């Protein structure tokens, strides 16, 4: 089962897998179609990109996490240009931790490397690019390390339940400056797409865990 929004790459991977003796039961271009196709075909393994329609954020990876919640033994190989830290750890921890892979497209040097990884994951192995591991470990050390001192101040005041206006008065800055800092905080913490109120709550939880 293949999920990739790029038509050329999707067709190329389909042809490659056929030449290597694998049957692609379905090839889709968005996360919703991925979930539906898995329900219909019950594949032996899912290969999915991370960023797909409609938002091109983390739809493919989020769908993979949902699939592993309902089918813990379903092997999943993520093939992407990006390390989406929000759901990557959750995916790697899903089920009993077996049958999972996360490869970066630009770092797959040979076709054989990809095909071998596919076979390993399908057999219950775990294959993770070292760069993915490095980025996940960096985030686990301190999710706030990417914030500037001022952004940390703003986040601390958010954790106290202060509004943007109250934060502006406390720091003697404009409301617009506070809004800019909050935007930077939400972006740097790699929070999943949602309404701003929910993302503020997630940011505060990250602050409290740090």
C-alpha positions in Angstrom: 0.0 0.0 0.0 1.6 3.2 -1.2 0.7 6.8 -0.2 2.5 9.6 -2.0 1.1 12.9 -3.2 3.6 13.4 -6.0 2.2 11.6 -9.1 5.6 11.0 -10.7 7.2 9.6 -7.5 4.1 7.5 -6.8 4.2 6.0 -10.2 8.0 5.5 -10.0 7.8 3.7 -6.7 4.9 1.6 -7.9 7.0 0.5 -11.0 10.1 -0.1 -8.8 8.2 -2.3 -6.4 6.6 -4.3 -9.1 10.1 -4.9 -10.7 11.3 -6.1 -7.3 8.6 -8.7 -7.0 6.1 -6.8 -4.8 2.4 -6.2 -5.5 1.1 -2.7 -4.9 -2.5 -3.2 -4.0 -3.3 0.5 -4.0 -1.4 3.8 -4.6 -3.1 6.9 -3.3 -2.3 10.6 -3.0 -3.8 11.8 0.3 -4.1 10.6 3.9 -7.9 10.1 3.8 -7.5 7.7 0.8 -4.7 5.9 2.6 -6.9 5.0 5.6 -9.8 3.9 3.3 -7.5 1.8 1.1 -6.0 0.1 4.2 -9.5 -0.8 5.4 -10.3 -2.2 1.9 -7.1 -4.1 1.1 -5.6 -5.0 4.4 -2.0 -4.7 3.0 1.1 -6.4 4.3 2.9 -3.1 4.7 2.2 0.6 4.2 4.7 3.0 2.7 3.7 6.7 3.2 5.0 10.2 2.8 4.5 12.7 5.7 3.2 15.9 4.1 0.1 15.3 1.9 -3.1 17.1 1.0 -5.0 19.0 2.1 -2.7 20.9 4.5 0.7 19.4 3.5 1.8 19.4 7.2 1.8 15.9 8.8 -1.3 14.2 7.3 0.5 11.1 6.2 2.3 10.5 9.4 -0.8 11.3 11.5 -2.7 8.7 9.4 0.0 6.2 10.0 -0.3 6.7 13.8 -4.1 6.3 13.5 -3.6 3.1 11.5 -1.2 1.6 14.1 -3.6 2.4 16.9 -6.3 0.3 15.2 -3.9 -2.2 13.7 -0.8 -2.4 16.0 0.8 -5.2 13.9 0.5 -3.3 10.6 4.1 -2.6 9.3 4.6 1.0 8.3 7.5 2.6 6.4 7.6 6.4 6.3 9.5 7.8 3.3 9.8 11.5 3.4 12.0 14.6 3.0 11.1 15.8 6.4 11.5 14.7 10.1 8.1 15.6 11.5 8.8 15.3 15.2 5.3 15.8 16.4 4.1 12.3 15.5 7.3 10.5 14.7 8.0 9.5 18.3 4.4 8.4 18.7 4.7 6.3 15.5 8.0 4.7 16.6 6.4 3.9 20.0 3.2 2.4 18.6 2.3 -1.2 18.8 5.2 -3.1 20.4 7.7 -1.0 18.5 8.2 -3.5 15.7 7.4 -3.3 12.0 8.3 0.4 11.8 10.6 2.4 9.5 11.4 6.1 8.9 13.7 6.9 5.9 14.6 10.3 4.4 14.2 10.4 0.6 17.4 12.4 0.1 19.5 10.0 2.1 18.5 6.8 0.4 21.5 6.2 -1.7 20.6 3.0 -3.6 17.4 1.3 -4.7 18.6 -1.9 -2.9 18.8 0.1 0.4 15.1 1.0 0.1 14.0 -2.5 -0.9 15.9 -4.1 1.9 14.4 -1.6 4.4 10.9 -2.4 3.1 11.5 -6.2 3.5 12.9 -5.7 7.0 10.0 -3.6 8.2 7.5 -6.0 6.6 9.1 -8.8 8.5 8.7 -6.9 11.8 12.0 -5.1 11.9 12.7 -1.5 12.7 14.6 0.7 10.3 15.2 4.4 11.2 17.5 6.9 9.5 20.2 8.1 11.9 19.2 11.7 11.1 15.7 11.0 12.3 17.1 9.6 15.5 19.3 12.6 16.0 16.5 15.1 15.6 14.2 13.1 17.9 16.8 12.9 20.6 17.5 16.6 20.4 13.9 17.4 20.9 13.6 15.0 23.9 16.5 16.7 25.6 14.8 20.0 25.7 11.8 20.9 23.6 12.3 24.6 24.4 16.0 24.9 23.4 15.0 26.5 20.1 13.2 29.4 21.7 14.9 32.8 22.3 15.0 34.1 25.8 12.2 36.5 25.1 10.0 33.7 23.7 10.7 31.7 26.9 9.5 34.7 28.9 6.3 34.9 26.8 5.7 31.2 27.1 6.2 31.3 30.9 3.5 34.1 31.1 1.2 32.0 28.8 1.6 29.2 31.3 0.3 31.5 34.0 -2.8 32.0 32.0 -2.1 35.6 30.9 -3.8 37.0 27.8 -1.8 38.6 25.0 -2.6 42.0 26.4 -1.5 41.1 29.9 1.7 39.7 28.5 2.3 42.9 26.6 1.8 45.1 29.7 4.1 42.8 31.8 6.9 43.0 29.3 6.2 46.6 28.2 5.9 45.7 24.5 3.1 46.0 22.0 0.4 43.5 21.4 1.7 42.9 17.9 5.2 42.0 19.4 3.6 39.5 21.7 1.6 38.0 18.8 4.8 37.7 16.8 6.6 35.9 19.7 3.7 33.5 20.2 3.8 32.7 16.5 7.5 31.9 16.7 6.9 29.7 19.8 4.2 27.7 18.1 6.3 27.2 15.0 9.5 26.2 16.8 7.7 23.7 19.0 6.4 21.9 15.8 2.9 21.8 17.2 0.3 20.0 15.0 -2.1 22.1 13.0 -5.1 23.2 15.1 -6.9 26.3 16.2 -4.7 28.8 18.1 -6.3 28.2 21.4 -5.5 24.5 21.3 -2.0 25.1 20.1 -1.4 27.5 23.0 -2.4 24.8 25.4 0.0 22.4 23.7 2.8 25.0 24.0 2.1 25.4 27.7 2.2 21.6 28.2 5.6 21.5 26.5 6.8 24.2 28.8 5.6 22.4 31.9 7.2 19.1 30.8 10.6 20.8 30.1 
